[in-house]
Amino acid sequence: SLDEGQNAVVSVAADKVDAANEKKLVHVSGMATTTDTLASPDFGIQRVGIRLVRQVEMYQWVEKKQTKTKKKLGGGTKKVTKYRYERQWSEKYQPSSDFKKPTGHRNPPMKYTSGFRVAQNVKLGSFTLPKSLIEDIKGSQPIELEQKDLAKLTPTLKGKTKVVNGSFYVRPTASAGAFEPASPEVGDHRVTFSLVKAQVVSVVSQQVGSSFEPFPTKAGAPLHMLKAGKHSATAMFTAAKAANSTLTWVLRFVGWLLMV
């Protein structure tokens, strides 16, 4: 399918949609831009961008287990598992009810969770990118929160939140901000934000109207690619073939392991 596409692709300019290329496999490079405002209402964050990412970690108990095989008196072996518990920041919630020894290691529910918002309207020159390609645009940059961002919070949340090193530190059980982030407690939340901004991208896909859809190939695999930066059609197909070759060998190795 990649060979077929490389022989059929046509490079076009981003500033004009040519109806003569309708249903053809086209290659286009340009600046992906949007005017959409993305928001995280819980924390009053609003930014114009392609993707707004919210990462939430909670300071919580984490169960560690280590299993060793020991010899039994009289012969034979047995497995012995030891459990230990540490407090650390984790984006993934650790349900303490599943712990081997939950007593003394209780984790409260996470009040906030990670998530993201994606712009619905992203332009590539005169073209409009479909959702499937918008989601392929990566490269988020951290949003450095400041003290003034606390003013956007609700009065209740503001009293439980502090800004440290560009992040929100939230203690749901705090009263009037009477806590020290440098000494976290189980249940504290650390909230950071990042933004995918307008950037140059290159696309290889089927031109349909002023947008793109997967290009069907005789070989069977549809072609629908986006890569950050300005790349020629040749470079994009070369990279795709290299990635495909690597995946092929990985799957062969996994198949060999399963047979063994």
N, C-alpha and C positions, 0 to 999 in steps of 0.2 A: 504493500500500500504506500509506503514511503517512497519507493522508487517511482511508482506510478505518479504520485503527487509531484515529485521533484521535476518530472518531465512535463507536467501540465501547468504548473504554477505560473502566474503572471504577476509581476510587480507593478503596483499602481501607487499613485500619489494619494496622500491622505486628505488633501484639501478639496477634492472633487470626487463625486460619485458618478462614475461613467456607466450608463445603462448597458453599454455594449459588453460589460463584464458580468452581467447578470448570470447567476448559476455557475460561474467559473471559479476555480480555485485561485484566490488572489493572495498576494503578500503585500502588507502595508506597514509602514513604521511611522510613528508620530507621538505627540504628547497626549496621554490619556488624561482628560480633565473632567471636573464635575463642579456643579454649583450646589449640590445637595448638602444640607446641614445635618450631621449625624449627632445624636444625643444619647447620653446616659442619664435619664431623668432622676434616678435615685441620688446622684451626686452633682447634678446641675452642670454637667460637662457638655459643651456644644462646640463642634468644630466642623469646618467645611473640609471634606476629604472623601477618599474612596472607601476606606474602611476604618472604623473606630473600634479598637480592641480594649476591653476591660479585663484585667487579670486580677483575680482575688485569691489571696492566700490566707489561711487561718492558722494561728499558732495552736497546735494540738498534739495530743499524744499519738505516737506512732509505734506500732508493735513490730519488734524485730525478733526473728526466730532463727535458731541455728540447730541443725540436726546432725548428730554424729552417730556412727555405728560403733558399738562397743561389744567386746567379747563377753559371753555369759559363762559363769562358773559351770563346769561340766560340759562345756562345748556349745557351739552355736553363737549367734550374734543377736543383738537387739538394737533398735534405733532409739536414741534418747534426744528429745527436743527440749532446748532451753529457750525461755522467753525473756526478753528485756524490753523496757519501755523508755522512749525518749520523747522529749518535747521539741518540736521543730515546726518551721513554717512549711505548709504544704497546700498546693492548689487543689489536690484531691482530698475529699473528705474521708476521714478514717472513722467508720462507725464503731465506737467502743463496745457496742453490744456484741460484736463479733470477736472481741479480744478473748484470749484464753483466760486472762485475769483482768476483768474489767474494773474490779474494785480499786478505787484510788487512781483510775486512769480514764475518767469520764470525759468525753468530748461533747460540748453542746452542739446543736445543729448550726450549720453555716447560715448566717442571716443573709449574706450576699454571695453570689457566685460569678464565675467568669462568663464572658459572653462578648459578642461583637455586633456591630451594625454595618451594613454594606450599602453604599449608594445605589440607587435605582437607575440613575441617569448619568452615564459616563460616555463622553464623546471622544472619538479618535479622529480629529479633524472634522470632516463632514460626515463621518460614520458614527453610528451609535453601537456601543458594545453590548452584546447580550449578557445576561446574568452569568451564564456559564463561563465566559471569559473574564468578566469583572472579578469573579471569585478567584481567578488565577493570579491576580495582581497582588504581589507581596511586597515586603520591604517596609515594615512599619517602623516609625521613629518614635522614641519615648516623648510623652508630653510631661514636661516638668511643672508639676502643680506648685502653686505659690500660696502664701497666706491669704491673699485676696480671694482665692477660690473658696475659702471657708464661708464667705458671705453668701454664696449661692446655695448653701445647704439649708435644710429646714432647721428651725431653732432647736428642735430635739436632737437631730443628728449632729448639728454643729457643736453641741456641748459634749458629744462623745467622740469627737474627731480632732486630730491634729495633723499638721503637714510636716513631714520629715523627709529630707532628701528627695523631694519631688513626688512623694507618695502620700496618700491618705492613710492614717493609722486610726482604726476605729475600735473602741472598746464598748460593746453594746451595754455592758453593766455599769459603765462610768457615769458619774454625775458631775455636770458642769466642767468637764474636761480635766477632772482631778486624777490624772494618771500620767505615767512616764513611759513613752514608747520604748525607751532603751531597756526597760525591764518588763518585757511582754508577759502576759498571763494567758493561760489556756482560754481560747474563745476570742482573742484579739484578731482583728482582720487587717490585712495590709492590701491596699487597693492601688493599682497603678494603671495608667492609660497610655496607649500608643496609637499613632495615626498613620495610615497609608496615604500619602499625599499624591498630587498629580505628578506623573513621571512619564518618561519615554518608554514605549513598549513596541513590540513587533508582533504582528499577527499573520498567521497562515490559516485561511478558512475559506468557505464558500460565500461569495457575495450574494446576498438576498436582499433586494431593495437597498436601503442604506445601512443594513446591519449584516450580521454573519450567522451562518449555520454550519454544522458539520458537513464536510464535503464527502459524499459517498464515493467509494472506489470500487472498481471491479474486483479487486483482491479481497474486499470485504471490510477492512477497518476504516472507519470514517476519520478524516483529518480535520482537526480543530485545535490549533495551537496558539498560545500566547507566551512570549518570553520578554522579561524585563530588559530594557535597553534597545539600542538600535542595532539590528542584525540583518544581514542579507538573507534572502531565501535559501541560498546554498548553505550558509552557516546554520540556519535553523534545522534544515533537514539533516545535515551532518551530525549535529548535536542529538537530534531525535534518534538517528540510527545508532549512535554510540550508546545512548541510554537503553535502547531496545536490545542491543547486543549484550550489554551488561546484565539486564534482567533475564535474558535467555540463559546465560551461563549460571546465574544464581539459581534459577529454577531447575536446571540440569543437576546442579550440585545437591539441591534439596531432594530431588528425585533419587539420586544415587544413595544419599543417606537413608532414605526411607527403604530402599531395596536392601541395603546392608542390614 
